[in-house]
């Protein structure tokens, strides 16, 4: 008997733009991989979406009649279409315009004139995320979900999406995850932390740590990917990634239908890893033990790794130099108990950094 492959339907992308040349360009770019719905007005876009729900919408902002913002608002108000990801296509670059679009529920902005590789990559990434979410909901509704495997799938998809938008490598999240594990295991040896840092909790912390910067997927490209230092207004936007990460994970929890300890720790880490022991951090200005322990561990792990990274605007530190910086921040930036634990496991952290190095082995070996 001859076996025939199962044909999987191609995802449907609704492209909305009042300029014929833009519709033609996007059709030629995406038509080979996706089923396309083309609309040259907001009213036509809504009619097409209501007749057949697309898997993703590429939506122009500036259109006569119904503009892109109003179309997005109406899509999100329709229960059948609310979960369809919307990517705005726009020549507008102001922070106010982007903030308005994100508040309406858009997942990303693509600036005109468009770059075909960026459009193709963004569409592919958002459809992969939606496919995972749809699969997860089906598994949960059927009662077949195996939570551990689904959590790993969630991490893989969401971290991959964050890495696509960030200058960090995949090894950054692996290193910081191991640093968090080492720090937590060391603190667990102390009586004051033994009850909180059980082996199961430490495993969940390490599993949650790779999601610490998931909020960066909501930061505009011209800020996130800027090669130099940020201007004050850009830094203000960049700082929002911590709260956005917390909120993204909270929404994921609602979609999963669970608020287990895994997501609670992931939300604590994403939302709190830029808080400082003395209360001068962000986004909420928490101080001392008001900062969740998982976030206090992540703060040391993240800064230690970042200091040893090469950036266009700075040279990497050696491990010894990075450790000195951490010590100088004891009691101000960092929890004193976590810094003390860090110093005790520093040799192990250096071994992790070397085994999972990017292009930094020489700097580390010089420590």
C-alpha positions in Angstrom: 0.0 0.0 0.0 1.3 3.4 -0.9 1.5 6.0 1.9 0.5 9.5 1.0 1.7 12.5 3.0 -0.9 14.4 5.0 -1.3 17.9 3.4 -1.3 20.6 6.1 -3.3 23.7 5.1 -1.1 26.8 4.6 -1.6 29.6 7.1 -3.8 32.4 5.9 -2.4 36.0 6.0 -4.7 39.0 5.6 -2.7 41.9 4.0 -4.4 45.3 4.3 -3.0 48.4 2.5 -4.6 51.1 0.5 -1.6 51.4 -1.8 -1.8 48.9 -4.7 2.0 48.8 -5.1 2.4 47.7 -1.4 -0.2 45.0 -1.8 1.5 43.7 -4.9 4.9 43.7 -3.2 3.6 41.8 -0.1 1.7 39.4 -2.3 4.8 38.5 -4.3 6.8 38.2 -1.0 4.3 36.0 0.9 2.2 34.3 -1.7 4.5 31.3 -2.2 4.3 30.3 1.4 0.9 31.4 2.6 -2.7 31.7 1.5 -3.4 35.4 1.1 -6.4 37.6 1.6 -5.8 41.1 0.1 -7.8 44.2 1.2 -7.3 47.8 0.1 -9.5 49.3 2.8 -10.4 48.8 6.5 -14.0 47.9 5.7 -13.0 45.2 3.2 -10.4 43.8 5.7 -13.1 43.4 8.3 -15.5 41.7 5.9 -12.8 39.2 4.8 -11.8 38.5 8.4 -15.3 37.9 9.5 -16.0 35.6 6.5 -12.9 33.5 7.1 -10.7 34.1 10.1 -7.1 34.6 9.0 -4.1 33.3 11.0 -2.3 36.7 10.9 -3.0 40.2 9.8 -0.5 42.6 8.2 -2.3 46.0 8.7 -1.4 49.4 7.3 -2.0 52.2 9.7 -2.7 55.3 7.5 -5.8 54.5 5.4 -8.8 56.6 4.4 -12.1 55.8 6.1 -11.2 53.2 8.8 -7.6 53.5 9.7 -5.5 50.6 10.9 -6.0 51.5 14.6 -9.8 51.3 14.3 -9.6 48.0 12.3 -7.4 46.5 15.0 -9.8 47.7 17.7 -12.7 46.0 15.9 -10.8 42.8 15.3 -9.8 42.5 19.0 -13.5 43.2 20.0 -14.6 40.2 18.0 -14.3 37.1 20.2 -13.6 34.9 17.2 -10.8 37.1 15.9 -9.3 38.5 19.2 -6.4 36.0 19.2 -5.4 36.7 15.6 -1.9 38.4 15.8 -1.9 41.9 14.1 1.4 43.3 12.8 1.2 47.0 11.9 2.8 48.3 8.7 3.5 52.0 9.0 5.7 54.9 8.0 5.0 56.4 11.5 7.9 56.0 13.9 6.9 58.0 16.9 6.8 56.3 20.3 3.2 57.5 20.8 2.0 55.8 17.6 3.7 52.5 18.6 2.3 52.7 22.2 -1.2 53.3 20.8 -0.9 50.3 18.6 0.5 48.0 21.3 -2.3 49.1 23.7 -4.9 48.1 21.1 -3.4 44.6 21.0 -0.9 44.6 18.1 2.0 42.3 18.5 4.6 44.2 16.4 5.4 47.1 14.2 7.1 46.9 10.8 8.3 50.3 9.5 8.0 51.4 5.9 9.8 51.2 3.5 9.6 47.5 4.4 12.6 45.1 4.3 11.4 41.9 2.7 13.6 39.6 4.9 12.3 41.3 8.1 8.7 41.0 7.0 9.1 37.3 6.1 10.9 36.6 9.4 8.4 38.5 11.6 5.4 36.7 9.9 7.1 33.3 10.3 7.9 34.0 14.0 4.4 35.2 14.9 2.7 32.3 13.1 5.0 29.8 14.9 4.0 31.4 18.2 0.3 31.3 17.3 0.6 27.7 16.2 2.1 26.8 19.6 -0.7 28.6 21.4 -3.4 26.9 19.3 -1.8 23.5 19.9 -1.6 24.1 23.6 -5.2 25.1 23.9 -6.3 22.0 21.9 -4.2 19.8 24.2 -5.6 21.4 27.3 -9.2 21.2 26.1 -8.8 17.5 25.3 -7.4 16.8 28.7 -4.2 15.4 27.1 -1.7 18.1 28.2 1.4 17.0 29.9 2.4 20.1 31.7 6.1 19.6 31.9 6.5 19.1 28.1 4.2 22.0 27.3 6.2 24.3 29.6 9.4 23.3 27.8 7.7 24.0 24.4 6.5 27.3 25.7 10.0 28.3 26.7 11.5 27.2 23.4 9.0 29.1 21.3 8.9 32.3 23.4 12.7 32.4 24.0 13.3 31.9 20.2 11.0 34.8 19.5 12.8 37.0 22.0 16.2 36.0 20.6 15.1 37.0 17.1 14.6 40.5 18.4 17.7 40.7 20.7 21.4 41.0 20.4 22.0 38.3 22.9 22.8 34.8 21.8 21.0 31.6 22.8 23.9 30.8 25.1 23.1 33.9 27.2 19.8 32.3 28.4 21.5 29.0 29.0 24.3 30.5 31.0 22.0 32.7 33.1 19.8 29.7 33.7 22.7 27.7 35.1 23.9 30.7 37.2 20.4 30.9 38.8 20.5 27.2 39.5 24.0 27.5 41.1 23.0 30.5 43.2 19.7 28.9 44.4 21.4 25.6 45.3 24.0 27.5 47.3 21.4 29.6 49.2 19.4 26.5 49.9 22.2 25.3 52.1 21.3 28.1 54.6 18.5 27.5 57.1 16.8 30.7 56.2 16.2 29.6 52.6 15.9 25.8 52.9 12.1 25.8 53.1 11.6 28.2 50.1 14.4 26.8 47.9 13.3 23.1 47.6 14.8 21.0 44.8 11.5 21.3 42.8 11.4 25.1 43.2 15.0 25.4 42.1 14.3 23.4 39.0 11.4 25.6 38.1 13.5 28.7 38.7 16.1 27.5 36.3 13.5 26.5 33.8 11.8 30.0 34.1 15.0 32.0 33.9 15.3 32.0 30.1 12.1 34.0 29.9 13.6 36.9 31.9 13.8 39.2 28.8 10.6 38.0 27.0 9.3 41.6 27.2 11.8 42.7 24.7 9.6 41.4 21.9 7.4 44.4 22.5 10.2 47.0 22.2 10.5 48.7 18.8 13.4 47.7 16.6 14.9 51.1 16.3 15.4 51.1 20.0 16.1 47.4 20.8 18.6 47.0 18.0 20.3 50.4 18.3 24.1 49.7 18.1 25.1 52.6 20.5 23.9 53.9 23.9 20.3 54.9 24.3 19.0 58.5 24.4 17.0 59.3 27.6 13.7 58.9 25.9 14.8 55.6 24.3 16.0 54.3 27.7 12.6 55.1 29.1 11.0 52.8 26.5 13.6 50.1 26.9 12.9 49.9 30.6 9.3 49.0 29.9 10.4 45.5 28.8 10.3 44.2 32.4 6.7 45.1 33.0 5.8 44.0 29.5 7.4 40.6 30.1 5.4 40.2 33.3 2.2 41.0 31.4 3.0 38.7 28.5 3.5 35.8 30.8 0.3 36.7 32.7 -1.7 36.6 29.4 0.0 33.2 28.6 -1.2 31.9 31.9 -4.8 32.9 31.2 -4.6 31.2 27.8 -3.1 28.0 29.3 -5.9 27.9 31.9 -3.3 27.5 34.7 -1.5 29.7 37.1 0.9 27.2 38.4 4.2 27.8 40.2 6.2 27.7 36.9 4.4 30.8 35.5 4.4 32.5 38.9 8.2 32.3 39.0 8.6 33.3 35.4 6.4 36.4 36.0 8.5 37.3 39.1 11.7 36.9 37.2 10.6 38.9 34.1 9.0 41.6 36.1 11.6 42.0 38.9 15.1 41.2 37.6 15.8 45.0 37.2 14.7 45.9 40.6 17.5 46.9 43.0 18.0 46.1 46.7 18.1 49.8 47.6 14.8 50.5 45.8 16.4 52.4 42.9 15.5 49.9 40.2 12.5 49.5 37.9 9.7 49.0 37.0 8.1 49.3 40.5 11.0 50.6 42.6 10.8 47.6 45.0 13.4 47.3 47.7 14.9 44.6 49.9 12.9 41.4 50.4 9.9 43.0 48.7 11.7 41.9 45.5 10.9 38.2 44.8 13.8 35.9 45.6 13.8 34.5 42.1 14.2 38.0 40.7 17.1 38.8 43.1 18.9 35.7 41.9 18.3 36.6 38.3 19.6 40.1 38.8 23.0 38.8 39.8 23.1 36.2 37.0 22.0 38.6 34.3 24.4 41.4 35.2 27.4 39.0 35.6 26.8 37.6 32.1 26.1 41.0 30.6 29.3 42.4 31.9 31.3 39.7 30.1 29.5 40.3 26.8 31.0 42.3 24.0 28.8 45.1 22.7 29.4 47.8 20.0 29.8 50.4 22.8 31.9 48.4 25.3 34.6 45.7 25.6 33.9 42.6 27.6 35.0 42.3 31.2 36.9 39.3 32.5 35.1 37.1 35.0 37.2 38.6 37.8 36.3 42.1 36.8 32.6 41.2 36.5 32.7 39.6 40.0 34.3 42.8 41.4 31.5 44.8 39.9 28.9 42.5 41.6 30.7 42.9 44.9 30.7 46.7 44.7 26.9 46.5 44.2 26.3 44.4 47.4 23.6 46.0 49.5 22.8 48.6 46.8 22.0 46.9 43.5 22.1 43.3 44.8 20.8 41.3 47.7 23.8 40.9 50.1 23.0 37.2 50.7 22.9 36.5 47.0 26.2 38.2 46.4 27.8 36.2 49.2 26.4 33.0 47.6 27.7 34.2 44.2 31.2 34.5 45.6 31.1 30.9 46.9 30.0 29.5 43.6 32.1 31.8 41.4 34.5 29.1 40.2 31.5 27.0 39.1 30.0 30.0 37.3 33.2 30.6 35.5 33.2 26.9 34.3 29.6 27.4 33.0 30.6 30.6 31.2 33.5 28.8 29.5 31.6 25.7 28.5 28.7 27.8 27.1 30.9 30.6 25.7 30.0 32.6 22.6 33.2 34.4 21.4 34.4 35.2 24.9 36.6 32.4 25.9 39.8 34.5 25.7 38.5 37.2 28.0 37.3 34.6 30.5 40.6 32.7 30.4 42.4 35.9 31.2 40.5 36.2 34.5 
